Amino acid sequence: MLAERMAELVLEIPEIELVRVVDTEVAALTELRKRPIHIVVLDLQLKRGTGFGILRSMSTLTHKPRTIVLTNYDSADYEGNAITLGATLFLDKAHDFPRMPQILAQIVEEIRSE
């Protein structure tokens, strides 16, 4: 499962703390409202709800995390909608997953320099 592989990858990066892996829109929003989270890796397809629903709801958060949409739905329409709703990056699972360590490290550096 990709979520497990992503969690393993995050755990290998010392500068990043894995808060939680969730598979529903409600669980994601609950976690996002508990504490400031700096980076969210989001799929559009969830067990219940959608990544677009999470992006819409994130607009009401006081702290806006950097959001990476990592999905198999790599159409321009999906990308445009995700970016419009506040996604920082829109990536293809098949092609971009191997680059995630570098992408996450770059975002960590950006956050540090703010």
N, C-alpha and C positions, 0 to 999 in steps of 0.2 A: 504494500500500500504506500502511495506517495506521501501521505501525511506522516507516516512513521519514518520514512527516509528523510523527510524534511526536518522532523524533530531531531533525528540523529545528527544531521548536518549542523543544525543550530547549536546543539549541545557541544559540538567540537570547536565552536568559536568562543573563546574565553570572554570576549567583550559583550556577549549577548546572553541574557538570561531567558530561557524558555518559560513563558508564563503558563501556557496551557494549549493543548490541541483540542479543538472542538469541531463538531460536524453539523451544528445547527445554527441558524441565524440567531435564535434567542440566546443560546449559550455564548455565542461570540459577543453579542451586545451586552450581556451581563458582565463578562470579563472586561470589556472596554470601559464600562461605567464604574468598575471597582477602583481602578487606579490608572494613572497615566501609563500608557503603553506607547513605545516609540516606533515600533515597526510591526506591521501586520502583514502576514502572507495569507492571501485569500484566494480560494477557489470560487468560481461562479456557481458550480453545482454542489449543493449540500444535501445532507440527508433530509432536512426540513428547512425550507426557506432558500434564499439565493444569496450569492455574493453581492448582487446588485442591491438587494434589500439592506444588507449590512452597510454598503457604501452610502446609501440614502440616509440611513439612521446615523451614521458617523458624522454627518454634517451638523448634527445638534450637539456633539461633544465639545466640551471646553478645550480639551487637549486633542489636537488632530494628529494622529500618528501617520507616519509614512506608510503607504499601503501598496504592496506588490500584489497584483492580480496574476496568479500563476494558473493557467487553464489550458484545456485542449480546444477551447472555442476561440480560435485565433482570427476571426473575421474582423474586418475594419469596423463594422457596425458595433460589435461587442467592445472593441478597443475604444472607439469613440465614446460610447456610453460610459464605460468605466472611467475614462479620463475626465469626462464631464462631471461625473459624480464624485471626483476627488482622488481617484487612484493616482499614485505617483508613477508607477510603472505597470505595463501590461505585457506579460511574458508568456511564451508558449512552453508548456510542460516538456514536450519532447525535445525541443531545441535548446531551451534556456536553463533547464534545471541544473546541468553541470556547471553553469556560471554562477549559481547562487552564492557560493562562498565569497566570490569577488564582489558581487553586487551587494551583499549584506555588509561586507567590510567597508565598502565605499559609503554606504548609508550611515554606518556607525561614525565614520570620519566626518561626514557632513554634519551630523548631530553634534559631535564634539566641538566643531568649529563655530557653532551658533552662539 
